[in-house]
Amino acid sequence: MQESAVSPRNGAELDLKSLAAEVVARAVKAGATDAEAVVSEGDEFSVSVRLGEVETLQESGSRGLGLRVFVGQRSASASTSDLTPDGIAHLVSGAMALAQVTEEDSFAGLPDAADFGRLEGDLHLYFDDVYSLPGAERIALARRAEAAALDFDPRITNSQGGHFDAATGRKVLANSRGFLGEYQSSYCGISAAPLAMDASGAMQRDFWASSARRLADLESPESIGQEAARRALRRLGARRVPTQNVPIVFAPEIARSLIGHLFEAASGDSIWRSASFLAGQLGESVAAPSITIIDDHTMILPNGVGGFGTSPFDGEGLPTRRTLVVENGVLKTYLLNTYTARKLQMRSTGNASRGLAGSPGIGAGNLYLLPGTQSPEEILAEIPSGFYVTSLMGQGVNMVTGDYSRGASGLWIENGELTYAVEEVTVAGNLREMLRNIAAIGDDLEFRGSITSPTLRVDGMTVAGA
């Protein structure tokens, strides 16, 4: 299957900053007391190879425009991909018509003009090299990742594919209070998903990937394929275990979900709605004293490249920042955009996230837990019997109560060593207690995405199995 579209890289040039400013001016002329426009353009390439043959190849480009208008305390938003004069006229008139019929909200509105701004200097978010390879070489990267997995061991008998992706994007934000900003970003990634079969014919699948803002920082396709194969092989012979209370060790790629849950619980939307177990906990101890969590939208990684969550301004035009969310177990702040800050009589933390349509939400930057001093092996060595979680399934997390119950698979820990594979079990607890019962933190923090954690040991949880 193949899909293609004209990429904006090859299409007619369009001054997106002038377009955004013009749309804001037209909305004000049409009667808006305030207006905000966001314009985005980007192009994407994706190839999936299975058993050496190209299965899907997609190359596309897109442009879109979103408009949010305010008429007094009423607001509405609309979006379009039609950037012709008629399309823009329709967008403005449609948004204004919607604003006339919405309810008033005294907390709605743009930030104060004095709050706008952006980080200065190059944050190293965009690199042309993600599109530097000819199409045949991009396909070859996907093939090499899959081939490395298939060649790793005779028990790797099939594959769900090798993949290569690349994308670039540009975002422009303008409003009627004088803000006009833009930035570009880039992304590329390689992954492999092999299947392993044991002597009885039982099959297991696993996955591994590398992502980067520039092509030169990607791990080799061979290392990605081999690691994916190793992970699939260690799942062979998986069994259930009896229900019991044991220490649980979350691998870094799984531990990051716990940090994400805390961010969700600390977000202003959850707090003002009283839909979070962290409501009313500001300044209180909510986690083990060893826990410090940071949300940094300004991060430049050691290789000199901006993090996956780095940006010069947030979704409302406020300069981004480094925010200490939890320090030594104490909740230091909620994560806020302008609307939720007004609801809570606080100030925005620069966490507004913005798509083309709708009002701004709340998003993380580079969210991570500070690493500890123990290696993963040292953490395992202290556990006579426990469960090392490498995969989670389901959405069994209640943010109001903190109740946590998710399907899991991984490896059983015996006498400080990883032994046999485990599947079809559930790990259960309560996030309130889980955060307090983090008994060990690994030294293996790697920024493989925008939300990151080292290895974590959590005591007091239940493994529910046979």
ABEGO torsion letter per residue (X at the ends): XBBBBBBAAABBBBBAAAAAAAAAAAAAAAGBABBBBBBBBBBBBBBBBBGGBBABBBBBBBBBBBBBBBBEABBBBBBBABABAAAAAAAAAAAAAAAAABBBBAABEBBBAAABEBBBEBAGABBAAAAABBAAAAAAAAAAAAAAAAAABAABABBAEBBBBBBBBBBBBBBAAGBBBBBBBBBBBBBBBBBBBBAAGBBBBBBBBBBBABAAABBBAAAAAAAAAAAAAAABGBBBBBBBBBBBBBBAAAAAAAAAAAAAAABAAAAAAGABAABGABGBBABBAABBBBBBAABBBAAGBBBAABBABBAAGBBBBBBBABBGGBBABBBBBAAAAAAAGBBBAGABBBBABEBBBBBBBBBBBBBBABBAAAAAAABABBBBBABBBEABBBAAAGBBBBBBBEBBBBGGBBBBBBBGBBBBBBAAAAAAABABBBAABBBABABBBBBBBBBGBBBBBX
